[in-house]
Amino acid sequence: IRDRVLVAISELGYSPDLLAQSMRSGRTHTIAFVIRDITVAPLADLVSSTQEILHNGGYELIIACSEGRRDREISLLSRLSRRRIDGLLLTLSNEDDAALVGTWKSSGLPTVMFDREAHGACDNVLIAHGEGLRQALQYLISLGHSRIGMITGYPSVWPARSRVDTYKRELSNHGITVDEGLLRARSFSGDIAFVEASALLSADTPPTAIIAGGTSILPAVLRAVRARGLKIPDDVSVIGDSDSDLAMLGSPPITVVRWNSREVGRICAQLILERITAGSDAPPREVIFPTEFIARDSCAPPRG
Protein backbone atom coordinates (compact mmCIF):
# COMPACT_ATOMS: atom_id res chain seq x y z
CA ILE A 1 0.00 0.00 0.00
CA ARG A 2 2.85 2.36 0.88
CA ASP A 3 4.39 1.89 -2.57
CA ARG A 4 1.03 2.70 -4.21
CA VAL A 5 0.75 5.90 -2.14
CA LEU A 6 4.25 6.98 -3.19
CA VAL A 7 3.46 6.34 -6.84
CA ALA A 8 0.25 8.34 -6.55
CA ILE A 9 2.09 11.26 -4.95
CA SER A 10 4.68 11.16 -7.72
CA GLU A 11 2.04 11.09 -10.43
CA LEU A 12 0.19 14.01 -8.88
CA GLY A 13 3.35 16.11 -8.77
CA TYR A 14 2.87 16.74 -5.07
CA SER A 15 5.45 18.81 -3.21
CA PRO A 16 5.50 19.56 0.54
CA ASP A 17 4.00 22.81 1.78
CA LEU A 18 7.12 24.66 2.93
CA LEU A 19 5.10 27.34 4.70
CA ALA A 20 3.26 24.73 6.74
CA GLN A 21 6.55 23.03 7.56
CA SER A 22 8.10 26.32 8.67
CA MET A 23 5.12 27.04 10.94
CA ARG A 24 5.67 23.71 12.66
CA SER A 25 9.48 23.91 12.92
CA GLY A 26 9.84 27.66 13.43
CA ARG A 27 12.35 27.81 10.56
CA THR A 28 12.04 28.71 6.88
CA HIS A 29 15.53 27.51 5.89
CA THR A 30 16.14 30.79 4.11
CA ILE A 31 18.93 33.28 4.71
CA ALA A 32 19.17 36.75 3.19
CA PHE A 33 22.27 38.59 2.04
CA VAL A 34 21.90 42.37 1.80
CA ILE A 35 24.92 43.64 -0.13
CA ARG A 36 25.76 46.83 -1.97
CA ASP A 37 26.29 45.55 -5.52
CA ILE A 38 26.74 42.05 -6.93
CA THR A 39 27.69 43.31 -10.40
CA VAL A 40 31.21 43.90 -9.01
CA ALA A 41 33.25 40.75 -9.70
CA PRO A 42 34.73 40.12 -6.21
CA LEU A 43 31.35 40.62 -4.52
CA ALA A 44 29.65 38.38 -7.07
CA ASP A 45 32.20 35.63 -6.36
CA LEU A 46 31.68 36.11 -2.62
CA VAL A 47 27.89 35.74 -2.90
CA SER A 48 28.22 32.74 -5.22
CA SER A 49 30.51 30.97 -2.76
CA THR A 50 28.16 31.80 0.12
CA GLN A 51 25.18 30.46 -1.77
CA GLU A 52 26.94 27.19 -2.56
CA ILE A 53 27.75 26.47 1.09
CA LEU A 54 24.27 27.43 2.28
CA HIS A 55 22.60 25.30 -0.38
CA ASN A 56 24.68 22.29 0.65
CA GLY A 57 23.58 22.97 4.23
CA GLY A 58 19.90 22.86 3.28
CA TYR A 59 19.29 26.61 3.10
CA GLU A 60 18.28 28.89 0.27
CA LEU A 61 19.74 32.36 -0.16
CA ILE A 62 17.78 35.55 -0.85
CA ILE A 63 20.05 38.18 -2.44
CA ALA A 64 19.15 41.85 -2.12
CA CYS A 65 21.24 44.69 -3.55
CA SER A 66 21.05 47.93 -1.58
CA GLU A 67 23.22 50.08 -3.92
CA GLY A 68 24.52 51.65 -0.71
CA ARG A 69 21.22 53.52 -0.26
CA ARG A 70 20.14 54.06 3.33
CA ASP A 71 16.41 54.18 2.52
CA ARG A 72 16.58 50.95 0.56
CA GLU A 73 18.49 49.20 3.33
CA ILE A 74 15.93 50.19 5.94
CA SER A 75 13.11 49.00 3.68
CA LEU A 76 14.85 45.71 2.91
CA LEU A 77 15.60 44.99 6.56
CA SER A 78 11.99 45.67 7.56
CA ARG A 79 10.60 43.43 4.82
CA LEU A 80 13.06 40.60 5.40
CA SER A 81 12.31 40.48 9.13
CA ARG A 82 8.60 40.06 8.31
CA ARG A 83 9.41 37.14 6.01
CA ARG A 84 10.66 35.16 9.00
CA ILE A 85 14.05 34.36 7.49
CA ASP A 86 16.39 32.34 9.69
CA GLY A 87 19.49 34.50 9.37
CA LEU A 88 20.99 37.58 7.79
CA LEU A 89 24.27 38.42 6.06
CA LEU A 90 24.59 42.18 5.97
CA THR A 91 26.71 45.04 4.64
CA LEU A 92 25.50 48.39 5.96
CA SER A 93 26.10 51.64 4.08
CA ASN A 94 26.78 53.52 7.32
CA GLU A 95 27.85 51.99 10.62
CA ASP A 96 27.01 55.23 12.49
CA ASP A 97 23.44 55.76 11.26
CA ALA A 98 21.23 55.28 14.32
CA ALA A 99 18.03 54.62 12.36
CA LEU A 100 19.70 52.12 10.05
CA VAL A 101 21.46 50.26 12.84
CA GLY A 102 18.29 50.38 14.95
CA THR A 103 16.21 48.82 12.17
CA TRP A 104 18.69 45.97 11.89
CA LYS A 105 18.91 45.37 15.63
CA SER A 106 15.14 45.46 16.08
CA SER A 107 14.79 42.60 13.60
CA GLY A 108 16.41 40.29 16.15
CA LEU A 109 17.82 38.16 13.33
CA PRO A 110 20.97 36.07 13.74
CA THR A 111 23.45 38.14 11.75
CA VAL A 112 26.91 38.03 10.25
CA MET A 113 28.16 41.47 9.24
CA PHE A 114 30.42 41.51 6.19
CA ASP A 115 33.26 44.06 6.13
CA ARG A 116 31.61 46.29 8.71
CA GLU A 117 32.53 46.74 12.36
CA ALA A 118 29.70 45.43 14.52
CA HIS A 119 31.38 46.31 17.84
CA GLY A 120 30.33 43.06 19.48
CA ALA A 121 26.70 43.25 18.35
CA CYS A 122 27.00 40.21 16.06
CA ASP A 123 29.54 38.06 14.25
CA ASN A 124 31.53 39.96 11.66
CA VAL A 125 33.98 39.21 8.85
CA LEU A 126 36.48 41.96 8.02
CA ILE A 127 39.06 42.43 5.29
CA ALA A 128 42.48 43.77 6.37
CA HIS A 129 42.31 46.70 3.95
CA GLY A 130 44.71 48.81 5.99
CA GLU A 131 47.52 46.26 5.82
CA GLY A 132 47.15 45.91 2.05
CA LEU A 133 47.15 49.67 1.62
CA ARG A 134 50.25 49.98 3.79
CA GLN A 135 52.13 47.65 1.43
CA ALA A 136 50.86 49.57 -1.60
CA LEU A 137 52.00 52.90 -0.16
CA GLN A 138 55.41 51.53 0.78
CA TYR A 139 55.82 50.23 -2.76
CA LEU A 140 54.92 53.58 -4.33
CA ILE A 141 57.16 55.48 -1.92
CA SER A 142 60.05 53.13 -2.74
CA LEU A 143 59.59 54.09 -6.39
CA GLY A 144 59.92 57.75 -5.48
CA HIS A 145 56.28 58.85 -5.27
CA SER A 146 55.25 61.44 -2.69
CA ARG A 147 52.13 62.91 -4.34
CA ILE A 148 49.87 59.88 -4.00
CA GLY A 149 46.14 60.30 -4.50
CA MET A 150 43.56 57.92 -3.06
CA ILE A 151 39.87 57.56 -3.87
CA THR A 152 37.68 55.60 -1.46
CA GLY A 153 34.35 55.64 0.34
CA TYR A 154 33.18 57.78 3.24
CA PRO A 155 34.89 56.75 6.53
CA SER A 156 31.61 55.81 8.24
CA VAL A 157 32.32 52.21 7.17
CA TRP A 158 35.26 49.94 7.98
CA PRO A 159 36.86 49.62 4.50
CA ALA A 160 37.10 53.37 3.93
CA ARG A 161 37.95 54.20 7.54
CA SER A 162 40.82 51.70 7.72
CA ARG A 163 42.20 52.94 4.39
CA VAL A 164 42.01 56.64 5.35
CA ASP A 165 43.67 56.03 8.73
CA THR A 166 46.43 53.96 7.13
CA TYR A 167 46.97 56.49 4.31
CA LYS A 168 47.54 59.36 6.72
CA ARG A 169 49.64 57.34 9.15
CA GLU A 170 51.88 55.73 6.54
CA LEU A 171 52.64 58.95 4.69
CA SER A 172 53.44 60.68 7.98
CA ASN A 173 55.70 57.79 9.02
CA HIS A 174 57.71 58.38 5.84
CA GLY A 175 57.98 62.12 6.43
CA ILE A 176 55.48 63.00 3.70
CA THR A 177 53.06 65.82 4.50
CA VAL A 178 49.46 64.66 4.02
CA ASP A 179 47.79 66.77 1.32
CA GLU A 180 44.05 66.54 2.05
CA GLY A 181 43.38 67.52 -1.57
CA LEU A 182 44.84 64.20 -2.70
CA LEU A 183 42.53 62.18 -0.43
CA ARG A 184 39.03 61.81 -1.89
CA ALA A 185 36.89 59.84 0.59
CA ARG A 186 33.29 60.44 -0.49
CA SER A 187 31.71 57.32 -1.92
CA PHE A 188 32.28 53.86 -3.38
CA SER A 189 30.13 54.82 -6.38
CA GLY A 190 31.89 54.42 -9.71
CA ASP A 191 30.30 57.61 -11.05
CA ILE A 192 31.55 59.68 -8.13
CA ALA A 193 34.97 58.00 -8.34
CA PHE A 194 35.22 59.10 -11.99
CA VAL A 195 34.52 62.71 -11.00
CA GLU A 196 37.12 62.54 -8.23
CA ALA A 197 39.76 60.92 -10.44
CA SER A 198 39.14 63.50 -13.16
CA ALA A 199 39.53 66.31 -10.63
CA LEU A 200 42.81 64.87 -9.35
CA LEU A 201 44.26 64.43 -12.83
CA SER A 202 43.27 67.93 -13.96
CA ALA A 203 44.75 69.70 -10.93
CA ASP A 204 47.60 72.16 -11.37
CA THR A 205 49.86 69.71 -9.56
CA PRO A 206 48.31 66.28 -10.16
CA PRO A 207 49.28 63.17 -8.22
CA THR A 208 51.95 60.95 -9.73
CA ALA A 209 50.06 57.87 -8.47
CA ILE A 210 46.43 57.04 -7.67
CA ILE A 211 45.14 54.26 -5.43
CA ALA A 212 41.61 53.03 -6.17
CA GLY A 213 40.37 52.17 -2.68
CA GLY A 214 37.27 50.11 -3.38
CA THR A 215 35.99 47.29 -5.58
CA SER A 216 34.02 49.66 -7.87
CA ILE A 217 36.63 52.39 -8.19
CA LEU A 218 39.35 51.01 -10.49
CA PRO A 219 37.22 51.11 -13.69
CA ALA A 220 36.37 54.76 -12.96
CA VAL A 221 40.02 55.68 -12.47
CA LEU A 222 41.00 53.97 -15.73
CA ARG A 223 38.24 55.84 -17.59
CA ALA A 224 39.43 59.15 -16.17
CA VAL A 225 43.03 58.43 -17.17
CA ARG A 226 41.97 57.56 -20.71
CA ALA A 227 39.67 60.59 -20.97
CA ARG A 228 42.66 62.87 -20.36
CA GLY A 229 44.83 61.04 -22.86
CA LEU A 230 47.29 59.90 -20.21
CA LYS A 231 49.28 56.68 -20.14
CA ILE A 232 49.82 54.22 -17.31
CA PRO A 233 52.45 54.14 -15.81
CA ASP A 234 54.27 56.79 -17.89
CA ASP A 235 52.06 59.66 -16.72
CA VAL A 236 50.48 58.21 -13.60
CA SER A 237 50.89 54.98 -11.63
CA VAL A 238 47.70 53.15 -10.62
CA ILE A 239 46.92 50.57 -7.93
CA GLY A 240 43.52 48.86 -7.71
CA ASP A 241 41.60 47.14 -4.94
CA SER A 242 40.74 43.43 -5.30
CA ASP A 243 41.55 41.44 -8.41
CA SER A 244 39.49 41.11 -11.56
CA ASP A 245 39.74 40.31 -15.26
CA LEU A 246 40.01 44.05 -15.88
CA ALA A 247 43.05 44.30 -13.62
CA MET A 248 44.76 41.16 -14.90
CA LEU A 249 44.09 41.60 -18.62
CA GLY A 250 44.39 45.39 -18.88
CA SER A 251 47.16 47.07 -20.80
CA PRO A 252 49.22 47.29 -18.73
CA PRO A 253 48.08 44.79 -16.09
CA ILE A 254 47.14 46.66 -12.91
CA THR A 255 48.91 46.32 -9.57
CA VAL A 256 46.33 45.39 -6.92
CA VAL A 257 45.66 44.75 -3.27
CA ARG A 258 43.54 41.60 -3.37
CA TRP A 259 41.72 39.23 -1.05
CA ASN A 260 40.21 35.77 -1.53
CA SER A 261 36.54 36.59 -2.13
CA ARG A 262 35.42 32.97 -2.45
CA GLU A 263 37.06 32.01 0.83
CA VAL A 264 35.46 35.02 2.53
CA GLY A 265 32.07 33.92 1.20
CA ARG A 266 32.61 30.41 2.52
CA ILE A 267 33.42 31.70 6.00
CA CYS A 268 30.40 34.03 5.99
CA ALA A 269 28.17 31.07 5.20
CA GLN A 270 29.71 28.85 7.87
CA LEU A 271 29.41 31.55 10.51
CA ILE A 272 25.73 32.23 9.87
CA LEU A 273 24.90 28.51 9.90
CA GLU A 274 26.72 28.13 13.21
CA ARG A 275 25.04 31.23 14.61
CA ILE A 276 21.56 29.93 13.71
CA THR A 277 22.36 26.70 15.53
CA ALA A 278 24.05 28.30 18.54
CA GLY A 279 21.50 31.08 19.05
CA SER A 280 22.19 34.42 20.67
CA ASP A 281 23.85 33.05 23.79
CA ALA A 282 27.14 32.22 22.06
CA PRO A 283 29.65 35.10 22.17
CA PRO A 284 30.11 37.06 18.92
CA ARG A 285 33.07 36.18 16.73
CA GLU A 286 35.28 38.29 14.48
CA VAL A 287 37.31 36.98 11.54
CA ILE A 288 39.86 39.21 9.80
CA PHE A 289 40.98 38.13 6.34
CA PRO A 290 44.46 39.04 5.08
CA THR A 291 45.11 40.92 1.86
CA GLU A 292 47.84 40.29 -0.68
CA PHE A 293 49.81 42.91 -2.60
CA ILE A 294 50.38 41.95 -6.25
CA ALA A 295 52.84 44.13 -8.18
CA ARG A 296 52.24 44.29 -11.94
CA ASP A 297 53.15 46.77 -14.66
CA SER A 298 50.97 49.76 -13.74
CA CYS A 299 53.51 51.42 -11.44
CA ALA A 300 56.80 53.12 -12.27
CA PRO A 301 58.97 55.91 -10.83
CA PRO A 302 57.43 59.36 -11.33
CA ARG A 303 58.66 61.49 -14.20
CA GLY A 304 61.28 64.12 -13.49
C-alpha positions as MATLAB code, in Angstrom:
seq = 'IRDRVLVAISELGYSPDLLAQSMRSGRTHTIAFVIRDITVAPLADLVSSTQEILHNGGYELIIACSEGRRDREISLLSRLSRRRIDGLLLTLSNEDDAALVGTWKSSGLPTVMFDREAHGACDNVLIAHGEGLRQALQYLISLGHSRIGMITGYPSVWPARSRVDTYKRELSNHGITVDEGLLRARSFSGDIAFVEASALLSADTPPTAIIAGGTSILPAVLRAVRARGLKIPDDVSVIGDSDSDLAMLGSPPITVVRWNSREVGRICAQLILERITAGSDAPPREVIFPTEFIARDSCAPPRG';
ca = [
       0.000    0.000    0.000;
       2.847    2.360    0.877;
       4.387    1.891   -2.567;
       1.029    2.701   -4.206;
       0.755    5.896   -2.144;
       4.251    6.976   -3.188;
       3.464    6.342   -6.839;
       0.246    8.344   -6.549;
       2.088   11.262   -4.952;
       4.682   11.165   -7.721;
       2.037   11.087  -10.435;
       0.187   14.007   -8.879;
       3.347   16.115   -8.773;
       2.867   16.739   -5.074;
       5.453   18.805   -3.205;
       5.503   19.555    0.544;
       4.002   22.809    1.777;
       7.119   24.663    2.933;
       5.097   27.341    4.698;
       3.263   24.734    6.740;
       6.549   23.034    7.556;
       8.095   26.324    8.674;
       5.123   27.035   10.942;
       5.667   23.708   12.663;
       9.476   23.908   12.918;
       9.835   27.662   13.428;
      12.351   27.813   10.559;
      12.042   28.708    6.881;
      15.530   27.508    5.887;
      16.142   30.786    4.107;
      18.933   33.284    4.712;
      19.167   36.755    3.194;
      22.269   38.588    2.041;
      21.899   42.370    1.797;
      24.918   43.639   -0.126;
      25.760   46.827   -1.967;
      26.291   45.553   -5.519;
      26.740   42.050   -6.934;
      27.694   43.310  -10.404;
      31.207   43.900   -9.008;
      33.248   40.750   -9.699;
      34.735   40.118   -6.211;
      31.353   40.624   -4.522;
      29.652   38.375   -7.071;
      32.205   35.632   -6.357;
      31.676   36.108   -2.623;
      27.887   35.743   -2.902;
      28.219   32.735   -5.224;
      30.505   30.968   -2.758;
      28.161   31.801    0.123;
      25.177   30.457   -1.773;
      26.942   27.186   -2.560;
      27.753   26.473    1.088;
      24.275   27.427    2.283;
      22.599   25.303   -0.385;
      24.683   22.293    0.647;
      23.576   22.970    4.232;
      19.898   22.860    3.281;
      19.291   26.612    3.098;
      18.279   28.890    0.269;
      19.736   32.364   -0.157;
      17.777   35.547   -0.845;
      20.046   38.175   -2.436;
      19.145   41.848   -2.120;
      21.244   44.692   -3.550;
      21.049   47.930   -1.577;
      23.218   50.076   -3.915;
      24.516   51.647   -0.708;
      21.225   53.522   -0.256;
      20.140   54.057    3.334;
      16.408   54.185    2.518;
      16.582   50.951    0.555;
      18.489   49.195    3.331;
      15.926   50.191    5.937;
      13.109   48.996    3.680;
      14.851   45.706    2.911;
      15.601   44.994    6.565;
      11.993   45.665    7.560;
      10.599   43.428    4.824;
      13.055   40.602    5.402;
      12.311   40.483    9.135;
       8.603   40.055    8.312;
       9.414   37.139    6.009;
      10.662   35.161    8.996;
      14.048   34.359    7.495;
      16.389   32.336    9.695;
      19.491   34.503    9.372;
      20.994   37.577    7.792;
      24.268   38.422    6.065;
      24.587   42.182    5.966;
      26.708   45.039    4.644;
      25.503   48.392    5.964;
      26.104   51.644    4.082;
      26.779   53.522    7.323;
      27.855   51.990   10.624;
      27.013   55.225   12.487;
      23.441   55.761   11.257;
      21.228   55.281   14.320;
      18.027   54.622   12.356;
      19.695   52.119   10.052;
      21.461   50.256   12.839;
      18.294   50.378   14.947;
      16.208   48.825   12.166;
      18.689   45.973   11.892;
      18.911   45.371   15.634;
      15.137   45.463   16.083;
      14.790   42.596   13.605;
      16.413   40.286   16.154;
      17.818   38.158   13.334;
      20.970   36.073   13.740;
      23.448   38.143   11.750;
      26.911   38.026   10.247;
      28.156   41.469    9.238;
      30.422   41.505    6.187;
      33.260   44.056    6.133;
      31.615   46.287    8.708;
      32.530   46.738   12.364;
      29.703   45.426   14.517;
      31.379   46.310   17.841;
      30.328   43.060   19.476;
      26.703   43.250   18.353;
      27.002   40.208   16.063;
      29.541   38.056   14.248;
      31.535   39.957   11.662;
      33.979   39.215    8.854;
      36.476   41.958    8.023;
      39.065   42.428    5.292;
      42.480   43.774    6.367;
      42.313   46.704    3.951;
      44.706   48.806    5.986;
      47.521   46.259    5.822;
      47.152   45.910    2.054;
      47.155   49.671    1.616;
      50.254   49.978    3.793;
      52.128   47.651    1.433;
      50.865   49.569   -1.599;
      52.004   52.899   -0.161;
      55.413   51.532    0.783;
      55.822   50.228   -2.765;
      54.921   53.578   -4.331;
      57.156   55.484   -1.919;
      60.052   53.130   -2.736;
      59.594   54.089   -6.394;
      59.921   57.752   -5.482;
      56.277   58.847   -5.267;
      55.253   61.435   -2.685;
      52.134   62.911   -4.337;
      49.870   59.878   -4.002;
      46.141   60.298   -4.500;
      43.557   57.920   -3.060;
      39.866   57.560   -3.872;
      37.684   55.603   -1.456;
      34.352   55.641    0.342;
      33.176   57.776    3.242;
      34.889   56.748    6.527;
      31.608   55.812    8.238;
      32.319   52.211    7.167;
      35.258   49.942    7.978;
      36.864   49.619    4.497;
      37.103   53.369    3.932;
      37.949   54.201    7.542;
      40.816   51.698    7.718;
      42.201   52.943    4.388;
      42.006   56.635    5.349;
      43.667   56.030    8.731;
      46.430   53.959    7.126;
      46.967   56.486    4.315;
      47.542   59.358    6.720;
      49.636   57.342    9.151;
      51.884   55.726    6.542;
      52.639   58.954    4.694;
      53.444   60.683    7.985;
      55.701   57.792    9.022;
      57.711   58.378    5.843;
      57.982   62.121    6.432;
      55.481   63.002    3.702;
      53.058   65.824    4.499;
      49.460   64.663    4.021;
      47.790   66.768    1.321;
      44.052   66.544    2.046;
      43.378   67.522   -1.566;
      44.838   64.198   -2.703;
      42.533   62.176   -0.431;
      39.031   61.811   -1.889;
      36.886   59.841    0.586;
      33.291   60.437   -0.487;
      31.707   57.316   -1.920;
      32.279   53.859   -3.381;
      30.132   54.815   -6.381;
      31.891   54.419   -9.713;
      30.297   57.608  -11.047;
      31.554   59.677   -8.125;
      34.975   58.003   -8.341;
      35.220   59.099  -11.985;
      34.519   62.712  -10.996;
      37.119   62.539   -8.228;
      39.763   60.916  -10.439;
      39.139   63.498  -13.164;
      39.532   66.314  -10.631;
      42.811   64.874   -9.346;
      44.264   64.432  -12.830;
      43.274   67.927  -13.960;
      44.752   69.702  -10.932;
      47.596   72.156  -11.375;
      49.859   69.706   -9.559;
      48.310   66.280  -10.157;
      49.284   63.169   -8.221;
      51.951   60.949   -9.728;
      50.063   57.873   -8.469;
      46.434   57.041   -7.668;
      45.135   54.257   -5.435;
      41.607   53.034   -6.167;
      40.374   52.167   -2.677;
      37.272   50.115   -3.382;
      35.987   47.292   -5.577;
      34.019   49.660   -7.871;
      36.633   52.387   -8.193;
      39.349   51.008  -10.488;
      37.221   51.113  -13.685;
      36.366   54.757  -12.956;
      40.023   55.678  -12.472;
      41.001   53.972  -15.734;
      38.244   55.840  -17.594;
      39.429   59.150  -16.170;
      43.028   58.429  -17.172;
      41.970   57.564  -20.709;
      39.666   60.591  -20.970;
      42.657   62.866  -20.361;
      44.826   61.041  -22.859;
      47.292   59.903  -20.211;
      49.280   56.679  -20.141;
      49.816   54.216  -17.309;
      52.447   54.138  -15.808;
      54.272   56.787  -17.892;
      52.061   59.664  -16.715;
      50.481   58.212  -13.602;
      50.891   54.983  -11.629;
      47.702   53.148  -10.617;
      46.921   50.565   -7.930;
      43.520   48.857   -7.709;
      41.605   47.140   -4.942;
      40.739   43.425   -5.295;
      41.549   41.439   -8.409;
      39.486   41.110  -11.563;
      39.739   40.305  -15.262;
      40.009   44.046  -15.877;
      43.054   44.301  -13.620;
      44.762   41.165  -14.901;
      44.094   41.602  -18.622;
      44.385   45.388  -18.879;
      47.156   47.072  -20.801;
      49.224   47.293  -18.727;
      48.076   44.787  -16.086;
      47.144   46.661  -12.915;
      48.907   46.316   -9.573;
      46.334   45.386   -6.921;
      45.663   44.747   -3.269;
      43.543   41.598   -3.375;
      41.720   39.226   -1.050;
      40.209   35.772   -1.533;
      36.536   36.585   -2.127;
      35.415   32.970   -2.454;
      37.056   32.010    0.834;
      35.459   35.022    2.531;
      32.067   33.920    1.200;
      32.615   30.411    2.518;
      33.421   31.697    6.000;
      30.403   34.034    5.994;
      28.165   31.067    5.205;
      29.705   28.852    7.873;
      29.409   31.549   10.515;
      25.728   32.233    9.865;
      24.901   28.508    9.902;
      26.719   28.125   13.206;
      25.039   31.232   14.606;
      21.564   29.934   13.705;
      22.356   26.697   15.526;
      24.047   28.301   18.535;
      21.504   31.078   19.046;
      22.186   34.423   20.665;
      23.848   33.050   23.790;
      27.138   32.215   22.061;
      29.654   35.099   22.174;
      30.113   37.062   18.922;
      33.073   36.184   16.726;
      35.280   38.292   14.476;
      37.308   36.982   11.538;
      39.855   39.214    9.800;
      40.984   38.132    6.338;
      44.456   39.036    5.075;
      45.112   40.922    1.857;
      47.840   40.286   -0.679;
      49.808   42.914   -2.601;
      50.379   41.950   -6.251;
      52.839   44.131   -8.184;
      52.236   44.294  -11.938;
      53.154   46.769  -14.662;
      50.968   49.759  -13.744;
      53.505   51.418  -11.444;
      56.796   53.119  -12.266;
      58.967   55.909  -10.827;
      57.425   59.355  -11.325;
      58.660   61.492  -14.200;
      61.276   64.116  -13.493;
];
